[in-house]
Amino acid sequence: MTTSITLRPARFSLPRLGLPKLVWALAATQFVGRAGGVVRSFLVLYLTQAQHLSPATAGTVVAALGVGDIGSQLLGGWLGDRIGRRNTMLVGFVGAAVALALLGSADSVPEIWAAAVAVGLTVELHRPAGSAAVADLPAQQRIRAFGLLYWAANLGFSVATVAAGVLAQYGYGLLFWINVVASLVAALIVWRQVPETRPAGSVRMRQKLLPVVLRDRRMIAMMAVHVGYFTLFLQTFTTLPLLMTADGLGPATYGAVLALNGIAVVALQPVAVRLLSGRSGSVVSAVSMLLVGAGAALGALSHGTAAFAGSVLIWTLGQIGIAVRFGDTFADLAPAELRGGYMGLASTTWSVGAVLGPLTGTALLDLAGPAVLGSACAIGGIALFFARKALS
């Protein structure tokens, strides 16, 4: 008797790290959106060179986009709780494609301003909704899931920074179309691969976000600490090039030093998730804030390429630590029916810091000099360390 053995072809599958397909689909949208997000990095050059606007006017357009960005975090969280996480992400990606097309075709300054606000309102709309979808997962999966999303976004950003400089040589219009296509591809991934995760009956609970948050003193305190952290962290991206220029180092050296940030995040983030996921979130966050303060202080006092590179690596380690525990920190605070709103408010702390950080850092550097800036960064890191520890 002959025994027949049927060989089935091996099925390819991603190493899911114990995560559902939902998380991998969200990571794909993060990568595609960031890798194709080439317009923002070159927006000032487009406005001044292609549209012939003055630097001051171009700055107001960038500010208009930033105002829209703050609104998108709140709107994205609110919509995620009302119309669902999946629908909000679809609205965001499709809306961003339309807004980017309008910005690329706008000619008058009022049209450009309006389109910039629209881009700000839509291009980040998916983020709090996606974070809420991850927050809907079991608690033991959240840290790995948030870590994967952050890693995918940074990998995409690294691709975008390299590609945009090359593609811009062929005209800024190409950048807009690439960004539009990337947003539509991300929307397609959401449509085909991302299920709805909003808890059943959450709309019927009828809780209003603002009254709940105003009664949640821990949430308010956590937001305040993270606004302080992002203010400290994000000022480095505006003061670092000024400090390096004053030290006689050119744009190419600055680009190479800053590239260490992206390389370190992509290389170390997966390792950090494994090492830090079982540790106290308050300790990880507090130490990370201290590292960012120390790295920023060292950067303010540095001389020479090696010293500046060392400062970037130090605050990058802190950045990675915050990223590992940021999402689950706020997810643990959120009521199930208000996770979208809570994650939107959490994301807003970054947006507010992105406004306050550059203003504060450049003002200190201009008015008081590098030594005072460095001292302020060190003191800020120590204060944030103790404040975050107090919230454990």
Secondary structure in CASP SS format (residue, H / E / C, confidence):
PFRMAT SS
TARGET T0000
AUTHOR 0000-0000-0000
METHOD secondary structure of the structure
MODEL  1
M C 1.00
T C 1.00
T C 1.00
S C 1.00
I C 1.00
T C 1.00
L C 1.00
R C 1.00
P C 1.00
A C 1.00
R C 1.00
F C 1.00
S C 1.00
L C 1.00
P C 1.00
R C 1.00
L C 1.00
G C 1.00
L C 1.00
P C 1.00
K H 1.00
L H 1.00
V H 1.00
W H 1.00
A H 1.00
L H 1.00
A H 1.00
A H 1.00
T H 1.00
Q H 1.00
F H 1.00
V H 1.00
G H 1.00
R H 1.00
A H 1.00
G C 1.00
G C 1.00
V C 1.00
V C 1.00
R H 1.00
S H 1.00
F H 1.00
L H 1.00
V H 1.00
L H 1.00
Y H 1.00
L H 1.00
T H 1.00
Q H 1.00
A H 1.00
Q C 1.00
H C 1.00
L C 1.00
S C 1.00
P H 1.00
A H 1.00
T H 1.00
A H 1.00
G H 1.00
T H 1.00
V H 1.00
V H 1.00
A H 1.00
A H 1.00
L H 1.00
G H 1.00
V H 1.00
G H 1.00
D H 1.00
I H 1.00
G H 1.00
S H 1.00
Q H 1.00
L H 1.00
L H 1.00
G H 1.00
G H 1.00
W H 1.00
L H 1.00
G H 1.00
D H 1.00
R H 1.00
I C 1.00
G C 1.00
R H 1.00
R H 1.00
N H 1.00
T H 1.00
M H 1.00
L H 1.00
V H 1.00
G H 1.00
F H 1.00
V H 1.00
G H 1.00
A H 1.00
A H 1.00
V H 1.00
A H 1.00
L H 1.00
A H 1.00
L H 1.00
L H 1.00
G H 1.00
S H 1.00
A C 1.00
D C 1.00
S C 1.00
V H 1.00
P H 1.00
E H 1.00
I H 1.00
W H 1.00
A H 1.00
A H 1.00
A H 1.00
V H 1.00
A H 1.00
V H 1.00
G H 1.00
L H 1.00
T H 1.00
V H 1.00
E C 1.00
L C 1.00
H H 1.00
R H 1.00
P H 1.00
A H 1.00
G H 1.00
S H 1.00
A H 1.00
A H 1.00
V H 1.00
A H 1.00
D C 1.00
L C 1.00
P C 1.00
A H 1.00
Q H 1.00
Q H 1.00
R H 1.00
I H 1.00
R H 1.00
A H 1.00
F H 1.00
G H 1.00
L H 1.00
L H 1.00
Y H 1.00
W H 1.00
A H 1.00
A H 1.00
N H 1.00
L H 1.00
G H 1.00
F H 1.00
S H 1.00
V H 1.00
A H 1.00
T H 1.00
V H 1.00
A H 1.00
A H 1.00
G H 1.00
V H 1.00
L H 1.00
A H 1.00
Q H 1.00
Y H 1.00
G C 1.00
Y H 1.00
G H 1.00
L H 1.00
L H 1.00
F H 1.00
W H 1.00
I H 1.00
N H 1.00
V H 1.00
V H 1.00
A H 1.00
S H 1.00
L H 1.00
V H 1.00
A H 1.00
A H 1.00
L H 1.00
I H 1.00
V H 1.00
W H 1.00
R H 1.00
Q H 1.00
V C 1.00
P C 1.00
E C 1.00
T C 1.00
R C 1.00
P C 1.00
A C 1.00
G C 1.00
S C 1.00
V H 1.00
R H 1.00
M H 1.00
R C 1.00
Q C 1.00
K C 1.00
L H 1.00
L H 1.00
P H 1.00
V H 1.00
V H 1.00
L H 1.00
R H 1.00
D C 1.00
R H 1.00
R H 1.00
M H 1.00
I H 1.00
A H 1.00
M H 1.00
M H 1.00
A H 1.00
V H 1.00
H H 1.00
V H 1.00
G H 1.00
Y H 1.00
F H 1.00
T H 1.00
L H 1.00
F H 1.00
L H 1.00
Q C 1.00
T H 1.00
F H 1.00
T H 1.00
T H 1.00
L H 1.00
P H 1.00
L H 1.00
L H 1.00
M H 1.00
T H 1.00
A H 1.00
D C 1.00
G C 1.00
L C 1.00
G C 1.00
P H 1.00
A H 1.00
T H 1.00
Y H 1.00
G H 1.00
A H 1.00
V H 1.00
L H 1.00
A H 1.00
L H 1.00
N H 1.00
G H 1.00
I H 1.00
A H 1.00
V H 1.00
V H 1.00
A H 1.00
L H 1.00
Q H 1.00
P H 1.00
V H 1.00
A H 1.00
V H 1.00
R H 1.00
L H 1.00
L H 1.00
S C 1.00
G C 1.00
R C 1.00
S C 1.00
G H 1.00
S H 1.00
V H 1.00
V H 1.00
S H 1.00
A H 1.00
V H 1.00
S H 1.00
M H 1.00
L H 1.00
L H 1.00
V H 1.00
G H 1.00
A H 1.00
G H 1.00
A H 1.00
A H 1.00
L H 1.00
G H 1.00
A H 1.00
L H 1.00
S C 1.00
H C 1.00
G C 1.00
T H 1.00
A H 1.00
A H 1.00
F H 1.00
A H 1.00
G H 1.00
S H 1.00
V H 1.00
L H 1.00
I H 1.00
W H 1.00
T H 1.00
L H 1.00
G H 1.00
Q H 1.00
I H 1.00
G H 1.00
I H 1.00
A H 1.00
V H 1.00
R H 1.00
F H 1.00
G H 1.00
D H 1.00
T H 1.00
F H 1.00
A H 1.00
D H 1.00
L H 1.00
A C 1.00
P C 1.00
A H 1.00
E H 1.00
L H 1.00
R H 1.00
G H 1.00
G H 1.00
Y H 1.00
M H 1.00
G H 1.00
L H 1.00
A H 1.00
S H 1.00
T H 1.00
T H 1.00
W H 1.00
S H 1.00
V H 1.00
G H 1.00
A H 1.00
V H 1.00
L H 1.00
G H 1.00
P H 1.00
L H 1.00
T H 1.00
G H 1.00
T H 1.00
A H 1.00
L H 1.00
L H 1.00
D H 1.00
L H 1.00
A H 1.00
G C 1.00
P H 1.00
A H 1.00
V H 1.00
L H 1.00
G H 1.00
S H 1.00
A H 1.00
C H 1.00
A H 1.00
I H 1.00
G H 1.00
G H 1.00
I H 1.00
A H 1.00
L H 1.00
F H 1.00
F H 1.00
A H 1.00
R H 1.00
K H 1.00
A H 1.00
L C 1.00
S C 1.00
END
